[in-house]
Amino acid sequence: KDELFDKCPNGICKNAWKSWREYKIGGNGNRKVAKGTVTRQTHDFEVMRDEKFDMKKVVDFAISRGWQRVGQPDWQGLQCFKNISREDDLLGAVK
């Protein structure tokens, strides 16, 4: 089980995954993580990746709030971490 959590999903920032892993297992590393938890966390990360969120910032935010999950793309509090502002800036410059 721990080995599943050690492997970072494709396309995910390794620092974000490592930070989340350390947060979930606790500082001493003695906490065991269930396979289902790893599967759900991996899915959450992949969904957020596909929606173009800055995963490092999302993870830091989730940890600072004591969340059990990184969140969902439609959570209002996470919208500031979505990489849409750059596109908006470019569109504004064209006008």
Secondary structure as GFF3:
##gff-version 3
##sequence-region A 1 95
A	DSSP	alpha_helix	2	6	.	.	.	ID=ss1
A	DSSP	alpha_helix	14	25	.	.	.	ID=ss2
A	DSSP	alpha_helix	35	50	.	.	.	ID=ss3
A	DSSP	alpha_helix	55	65	.	.	.	ID=ss4
A	DSSP	three_ten_helix	76	81	.	.	.	ID=ss5
A	DSSP	alpha_helix	85	94	.	.	.	ID=ss6
###
